[in-house]
Amino acid sequence: MKNTKQQAELIRYERSPAAMNSLELLLNEARIDERKNQAALVSSRLEEIANQILNRELNGVEAAELLNQIAEHIITQSYDQH
């Protein structure tokens, strides 16, 4: 009996406004962290691409072609993951 009563109390707590607010805060923190991580990855990748363009001394057309190839690769990867 005690176990069932404890489970019922736990269910009530899990659906309480305080618990929902706590969960929402945790989810928002996770989203913010993920956005920061993604921004850092994109920034790093852009630096790599800029360095490639400079090191290979690409002109505007060649740089644009490189960017198009990278964009196509990213899209292909995203389809493969989902």
N, CA, C and O atoms as CSV, one atom per row, in Angstrom:
chain,resi,resn,atom,element,x,y,z
A,1,MET,N,N,0.811,-1.197,0.000
A,1,MET,CA,C,0.000,0.000,0.000
A,1,MET,C,C,0.855,1.261,0.000
A,1,MET,O,O,0.573,2.219,-0.719
A,2,LYS,N,N,1.881,1.243,0.802
A,2,LYS,CA,C,2.731,2.416,0.902
A,2,LYS,C,C,3.322,2.768,-0.454
A,2,LYS,O,O,3.396,3.937,-0.833
A,3,ASN,N,N,3.735,1.749,-1.168
A,3,ASN,CA,C,4.351,1.956,-2.465
A,3,ASN,C,C,3.377,2.648,-3.421
A,3,ASN,O,O,3.769,3.577,-4.128
A,4,THR,N,N,2.130,2.215,-3.452
A,4,THR,CA,C,1.125,2.810,-4.321
A,4,THR,C,C,0.848,4.249,-3.920
A,4,THR,O,O,0.693,5.116,-4.779
A,5,LYS,N,N,0.787,4.504,-2.630
A,5,LYS,CA,C,0.547,5.862,-2.143
A,5,LYS,C,C,1.721,6.769,-2.521
A,5,LYS,O,O,1.521,7.911,-2.934
A,6,GLN,N,N,2.936,6.258,-2.377
A,6,GLN,CA,C,4.118,7.045,-2.739
A,6,GLN,C,C,4.136,7.326,-4.240
A,6,GLN,O,O,4.501,8.419,-4.673
A,7,GLN,N,N,3.741,6.337,-5.018
A,7,GLN,CA,C,3.701,6.530,-6.469
A,7,GLN,C,C,2.678,7.602,-6.840
A,7,GLN,O,O,2.942,8.438,-7.704
A,8,ALA,N,N,1.522,7.579,-6.196
A,8,ALA,CA,C,0.487,8.575,-6.465
A,8,ALA,C,C,0.975,9.973,-6.101
A,8,ALA,O,O,0.724,10.931,-6.831
A,9,GLU,N,N,1.670,10.088,-4.975
A,9,GLU,CA,C,2.209,11.388,-4.567
A,9,GLU,C,C,3.270,11.861,-5.553
A,9,GLU,O,O,3.339,13.046,-5.877
A,10,LEU,N,N,4.086,10.942,-6.023
A,10,LEU,CA,C,5.126,11.285,-6.984
A,10,LEU,C,C,4.508,11.773,-8.288
A,10,LEU,O,O,4.977,12.749,-8.874
A,11,ILE,N,N,3.459,11.100,-8.742
A,11,ILE,CA,C,2.775,11.514,-9.969
A,11,ILE,C,C,2.186,12.905,-9.802
A,11,ILE,O,O,2.284,13.734,-10.706
A,12,ARG,N,N,1.571,13.167,-8.647
A,12,ARG,CA,C,1.024,14.506,-8.395
A,12,ARG,C,C,2.130,15.545,-8.415
A,12,ARG,O,O,1.951,16.629,-8.969
A,13,TYR,N,N,3.283,15.226,-7.810
A,13,TYR,CA,C,4.399,16.168,-7.778
A,13,TYR,C,C,4.932,16.420,-9.181
A,13,TYR,O,O,5.231,17.557,-9.545
A,14,GLU,N,N,5.048,15.353,-9.964
A,14,GLU,CA,C,5.608,15.488,-11.311
A,14,GLU,C,C,4.764,16.396,-12.190
A,14,GLU,O,O,5.271,16.994,-13.138
A,15,ARG,N,N,3.488,16.501,-11.881
A,15,ARG,CA,C,2.596,17.338,-12.691
A,15,ARG,C,C,2.296,18.674,-12.020
A,15,ARG,O,O,1.481,19.448,-12.522
A,16,SER,N,N,2.926,18.942,-10.927
A,16,SER,CA,C,2.677,20.201,-10.229
A,16,SER,C,C,3.280,21.357,-11.018
A,16,SER,O,O,4.220,21.160,-11.789
A,17,PRO,N,N,2.750,22.554,-10.832
A,17,PRO,CA,C,3.307,23.724,-11.531
A,17,PRO,C,C,4.794,23.929,-11.241
A,17,PRO,O,O,5.549,24.302,-12.139
A,18,ALA,N,N,5.218,23.693,-10.016
A,18,ALA,CA,C,6.634,23.871,-9.670
A,18,ALA,C,C,7.505,22.885,-10.438
A,18,ALA,O,O,8.566,23.253,-10.941
A,19,ALA,N,N,7.062,21.639,-10.528
A,19,ALA,CA,C,7.831,20.632,-11.260
A,19,ALA,C,C,7.866,20.958,-12.751
A,19,ALA,O,O,8.897,20.798,-13.404
A,20,MET,N,N,6.738,21.415,-13.282
A,20,MET,CA,C,6.688,21.774,-14.702
A,20,MET,C,C,7.598,22.966,-14.989
A,20,MET,O,O,8.275,22.996,-16.017
A,21,ASN,N,N,7.618,23.943,-14.090
A,21,ASN,CA,C,8.503,25.098,-14.263
A,21,ASN,C,C,9.959,24.670,-14.213
A,21,ASN,O,O,10.779,25.149,-14.996
A,22,SER,N,N,10.283,23.769,-13.293
A,22,SER,CA,C,11.656,23.272,-13.194
A,22,SER,C,C,12.058,22.544,-14.469
A,22,SER,O,O,13.163,22.729,-14.980
A,23,LEU,N,N,11.166,21.726,-14.971
A,23,LEU,CA,C,11.433,20.994,-16.208
A,23,LEU,C,C,11.620,21.954,-17.377
A,23,LEU,O,O,12.518,21.777,-18.200
A,24,GLU,N,N,10.768,22.969,-17.442
A,24,GLU,CA,C,10.876,23.957,-18.516
A,24,GLU,C,C,12.207,24.701,-18.442
A,24,GLU,O,O,12.836,24.953,-19.470
A,25,LEU,N,N,12.636,25.050,-17.234
A,25,LEU,CA,C,13.927,25.719,-17.061
A,25,LEU,C,C,15.075,24.830,-17.525
A,25,LEU,O,O,15.991,25.291,-18.206
A,26,LEU,N,N,15.020,23.556,-17.154
A,26,LEU,CA,C,16.066,22.618,-17.578
A,26,LEU,C,C,16.110,22.472,-19.097
A,26,LEU,O,O,17.185,22.450,-19.696
A,27,LEU,N,N,14.940,22.372,-19.707
A,27,LEU,CA,C,14.884,22.250,-21.167
A,27,LEU,C,C,15.423,23.506,-21.848
A,27,LEU,O,O,16.152,23.417,-22.837
A,28,ASN,N,N,15.065,24.672,-21.320
A,28,ASN,CA,C,15.559,25.921,-21.897
A,28,ASN,C,C,17.073,26.033,-21.766
A,28,ASN,O,O,17.747,26.487,-22.691
A,29,GLU,N,N,17.605,25.624,-20.625
A,29,GLU,CA,C,19.062,25.635,-20.440
A,29,GLU,C,C,19.737,24.700,-21.440
A,29,GLU,O,O,20.773,25.036,-22.015
A,30,ALA,N,N,19.147,23.528,-21.642
A,30,ALA,CA,C,19.710,22.568,-22.598
A,30,ALA,C,C,19.669,23.133,-24.016
A,30,ALA,O,O,20.614,22.962,-24.786
A,31,ARG,N,N,18.570,23.807,-24.357
A,31,ARG,CA,C,18.461,24.416,-25.691
A,31,ARG,C,C,19.514,25.504,-25.886
A,31,ARG,O,O,20.158,25.574,-26.933
A,32,ILE,N,N,19.684,26.344,-24.877
A,32,ILE,CA,C,20.676,27.423,-24.961
A,32,ILE,C,C,22.074,26.843,-25.109
A,32,ILE,O,O,22.861,27.311,-25.932
A,33,ASP,N,N,22.384,25.825,-24.314
A,33,ASP,CA,C,23.699,25.178,-24.418
A,33,ASP,C,C,23.912,24.588,-25.808
A,33,ASP,O,O,24.996,24.714,-26.379
A,34,GLU,N,N,22.888,23.949,-26.348
A,34,GLU,CA,C,23.009,23.347,-27.677
A,34,GLU,C,C,23.214,24.421,-28.740
A,34,GLU,O,O,24.015,24.238,-29.658
A,35,ARG,N,N,22.502,25.534,-28.625
A,35,ARG,CA,C,22.689,26.631,-29.587
A,35,ARG,C,C,24.105,27.183,-29.514
A,35,ARG,O,O,24.715,27.475,-30.543
A,36,LYS,N,N,24.628,27.326,-28.298
A,36,LYS,CA,C,26.010,27.801,-28.139
A,36,LYS,C,C,26.993,26.822,-28.773
A,36,LYS,O,O,27.929,27.229,-29.461
A,37,ASN,N,N,26.774,25.537,-28.538
A,37,ASN,CA,C,27.649,24.512,-29.128
A,37,ASN,C,C,27.586,24.541,-30.651
A,37,ASN,O,O,28.615,24.453,-31.321
A,38,GLN,N,N,26.382,24.665,-31.194
A,38,GLN,CA,C,26.232,24.711,-32.650
A,38,GLN,C,C,26.884,25.966,-33.228
A,38,GLN,O,O,27.509,25.907,-34.287
A,39,ALA,N,N,26.743,27.093,-32.543
A,39,ALA,CA,C,27.380,28.333,-33.006
A,39,ALA,C,C,28.898,28.186,-33.021
A,39,ALA,O,O,29.558,28.650,-33.951
A,40,ALA,N,N,29.448,27.551,-32.006
A,40,ALA,CA,C,30.901,27.339,-31.951
A,40,ALA,C,C,31.357,26.436,-33.093
A,40,ALA,O,O,32.399,26.682,-33.700
A,41,LEU,N,N,30.583,25.390,-33.388
A,41,LEU,CA,C,30.928,24.494,-34.496
A,41,LEU,C,C,30.882,25.213,-35.842
A,41,LEU,O,O,31.777,25.052,-36.671
A,42,VAL,N,N,29.838,26.002,-36.049
A,42,VAL,CA,C,29.711,26.738,-37.309
A,42,VAL,C,C,30.847,27.740,-37.447
A,42,VAL,O,O,31.440,27.867,-38.519
A,43,SER,N,N,31.150,28.444,-36.379
A,43,SER,CA,C,32.243,29.417,-36.401
A,43,SER,C,C,33.571,28.753,-36.743
A,43,SER,O,O,34.343,29.267,-37.553
A,44,SER,N,N,33.826,27.617,-36.126
A,44,SER,CA,C,35.059,26.878,-36.392
A,44,SER,C,C,35.121,26.428,-37.845
A,44,SER,O,O,36.166,26.527,-38.488
A,45,ARG,N,N,34.003,25.935,-38.355
A,45,ARG,CA,C,33.964,25.463,-39.748
A,45,ARG,C,C,34.184,26.621,-40.717
A,45,ARG,O,O,34.885,26.467,-41.717
A,46,LEU,N,N,33.590,27.783,-40.424
A,46,LEU,CA,C,33.788,28.946,-41.287
A,46,LEU,C,C,35.247,29.388,-41.305
A,46,LEU,O,O,35.767,29.787,-42.346
A,47,GLU,N,N,35.897,29.316,-40.159
A,47,GLU,CA,C,37.321,29.649,-40.097
A,47,GLU,C,C,38.140,28.693,-40.962
A,47,GLU,O,O,39.056,29.115,-41.667
A,48,GLU,N,N,37.804,27.396,-40.904
A,48,GLU,CA,C,38.500,26.406,-41.734
A,48,GLU,C,C,38.325,26.711,-43.218
A,48,GLU,O,O,39.278,26.638,-43.994
A,49,ILE,N,N,37.106,27.052,-43.600
A,49,ILE,CA,C,36.831,27.348,-45.008
A,49,ILE,C,C,37.578,28.608,-45.441
A,49,ILE,O,O,38.168,28.643,-46.521
A,50,ALA,N,N,37.552,29.632,-44.606
A,50,ALA,CA,C,38.272,30.869,-44.931
A,50,ALA,C,C,39.762,30.593,-45.101
A,50,ALA,O,O,40.397,31.120,-46.014
A,51,ASN,N,N,40.313,29.768,-44.225
A,51,ASN,CA,C,41.734,29.419,-44.341
A,51,ASN,C,C,42.019,28.644,-45.621
A,51,ASN,O,O,43.053,28.852,-46.256
A,52,GLN,N,N,41.107,27.752,-46.002
A,52,GLN,CA,C,41.272,27.016,-47.268
A,52,GLN,C,C,41.305,27.980,-48.443
A,52,GLN,O,O,42.151,27.865,-49.330
A,53,ILE,N,N,40.380,28.929,-48.442
A,53,ILE,CA,C,40.307,29.906,-49.530
A,53,ILE,C,C,41.599,30.712,-49.605
A,53,ILE,O,O,42.144,30.931,-50.686
A,54,LEU,N,N,42.080,31.151,-48.448
A,54,LEU,CA,C,43.311,31.949,-48.419
A,54,LEU,C,C,44.538,31.129,-48.791
A,54,LEU,O,O,45.367,31.575,-49.585
A,55,ASN,N,N,44.658,29.938,-48.225
A,55,ASN,CA,C,45.836,29.104,-48.489
A,55,ASN,C,C,45.922,28.669,-49.947
A,55,ASN,O,O,47.009,28.581,-50.517
A,56,ARG,N,N,44.775,28.402,-50.538
A,56,ARG,CA,C,44.756,27.970,-51.937
A,56,ARG,C,C,44.677,29.159,-52.893
A,56,ARG,O,O,44.689,28.995,-54.112
A,57,GLU,N,N,44.595,30.359,-52.315
A,57,GLU,CA,C,44.508,31.607,-53.085
A,57,GLU,C,C,43.404,31.538,-54.139
A,57,GLU,O,O,43.620,31.841,-55.312
A,58,LEU,N,N,42.213,31.130,-53.688
A,58,LEU,CA,C,41.085,30.995,-54.606
A,58,LEU,C,C,40.536,32.369,-54.974
A,58,LEU,O,O,40.518,33.289,-54.157
A,59,ASN,N,N,40.086,32.484,-56.232
A,59,ASN,CA,C,39.407,33.722,-56.619
A,59,ASN,C,C,37.944,33.626,-56.191
A,59,ASN,O,O,37.534,32.626,-55.601
A,60,GLY,N,N,37.167,34.646,-56.482
A,60,GLY,CA,C,35.773,34.679,-56.042
A,60,GLY,C,C,34.939,33.522,-56.550
A,60,GLY,O,O,34.164,32.928,-55.800
A,61,VAL,N,N,35.097,33.202,-57.823
A,61,VAL,CA,C,34.326,32.105,-58.426
A,61,VAL,C,C,34.710,30.776,-57.784
A,61,VAL,O,O,33.838,29.970,-57.460
A,62,GLU,N,N,36.000,30.545,-57.601
A,62,GLU,CA,C,36.469,29.295,-56.986
A,62,GLU,C,C,35.998,29.188,-55.535
A,62,GLU,O,O,35.617,28.111,-55.077
A,63,ALA,N,N,36.027,30.300,-54.827
A,63,ALA,CA,C,35.561,30.296,-53.436
A,63,ALA,C,C,34.070,29.981,-53.377
A,63,ALA,O,O,33.621,29.224,-52.516
A,64,ALA,N,N,33.306,30.568,-54.300
A,64,ALA,CA,C,31.867,30.296,-54.351
A,64,ALA,C,C,31.602,28.830,-54.670
A,64,ALA,O,O,30.703,28.222,-54.088
A,65,GLU,N,N,32.375,28.259,-55.586
A,65,GLU,CA,C,32.225,26.839,-55.918
A,65,GLU,C,C,32.539,25.960,-54.710
A,65,GLU,O,O,31.842,24.979,-54.449
A,66,LEU,N,N,33.590,26.318,-53.979
A,66,LEU,CA,C,33.938,25.567,-52.769
A,66,LEU,C,C,32.800,25.629,-51.754
A,66,LEU,O,O,32.431,24.615,-51.161
A,67,LEU,N,N,32.248,26.823,-51.561
A,67,LEU,CA,C,31.130,26.978,-50.622
A,67,LEU,C,C,29.918,26.155,-51.054
A,67,LEU,O,O,29.253,25.546,-50.217
A,68,ASN,N,N,29.628,26.133,-52.354
A,68,ASN,CA,C,28.515,25.318,-52.859
A,68,ASN,C,C,28.751,23.835,-52.603
A,68,ASN,O,O,27.829,23.119,-52.212
A,69,GLN,N,N,29.970,23.374,-52.820
A,69,GLN,CA,C,30.298,21.964,-52.564
A,69,GLN,C,C,30.115,21.626,-51.087
A,69,GLN,O,O,29.564,20.580,-50.745
A,70,ILE,N,N,30.574,22.504,-50.231
A,70,ILE,CA,C,30.447,22.275,-48.787
A,70,ILE,C,C,28.976,22.274,-48.385
A,70,ILE,O,O,28.555,21.441,-47.583
A,71,ALA,N,N,28.185,23.205,-48.940
A,71,ALA,CA,C,26.753,23.267,-48.634
A,71,ALA,C,C,26.050,21.980,-49.062
A,71,ALA,O,O,25.224,21.446,-48.323
A,72,GLU,N,N,26.376,21.487,-50.248
A,72,GLU,CA,C,25.785,20.230,-50.726
A,72,GLU,C,C,26.165,19.065,-49.818
A,72,GLU,O,O,25.343,18.196,-49.525
A,73,HIS,N,N,27.413,19.059,-49.381
A,73,HIS,CA,C,27.884,18.001,-48.478
A,73,HIS,C,C,27.121,18.043,-47.149
A,73,HIS,O,O,26.736,17.001,-46.619
A,74,ILE,N,N,26.906,19.232,-46.622
A,74,ILE,CA,C,26.177,19.382,-45.356
A,74,ILE,C,C,24.743,18.887,-45.507
A,74,ILE,O,O,24.228,18.189,-44.634
A,75,ILE,N,N,24.101,19.246,-46.613
A,75,ILE,CA,C,22.723,18.804,-46.852
A,75,ILE,C,C,22.660,17.291,-46.970
A,75,ILE,O,O,21.774,16.660,-46.393
A,76,THR,N,N,23.588,16.703,-47.709
A,76,THR,CA,C,23.634,15.244,-47.853
A,76,THR,C,C,23.809,14.573,-46.499
A,76,THR,O,O,23.143,13.581,-46.203
A,77,GLN,N,N,24.702,15.111,-45.679
A,77,GLN,CA,C,24.911,14.552,-44.338
A,77,GLN,C,C,23.644,14.633,-43.501
A,77,GLN,O,O,23.315,13.690,-42.781
A,78,SER,N,N,22.934,15.749,-43.589
A,78,SER,CA,C,21.722,15.904,-42.779
A,78,SER,C,C,20.653,14.905,-43.198
A,78,SER,O,O,19.925,14.391,-42.348
A,79,TYR,N,N,20.545,14.620,-44.495
A,79,TYR,CA,C,19.578,13.621,-44.954
A,79,TYR,C,C,19.972,12.225,-44.495
A,79,TYR,O,O,19.115,11.415,-44.143
A,80,ASP,N,N,21.266,11.948,-44.502
A,80,ASP,CA,C,21.745,10.636,-44.075
A,80,ASP,C,C,21.494,10.400,-42.589
A,80,ASP,O,O,21.266,9.264,-42.172
A,81,GLN,N,N,21.534,11.458,-41.793
A,81,GLN,CA,C,21.346,11.325,-40.344
A,81,GLN,C,C,19.884,11.171,-39.969
A,81,GLN,O,O,19.570,10.621,-38.914
A,82,HIS,N,N,18.985,11.651,-40.820
A,82,HIS,CA,C,17.561,11.596,-40.482
A,82,HIS,C,C,16.900,10.687,-41.426
A,82,HIS,O,O,15.690,10.480,-41.339
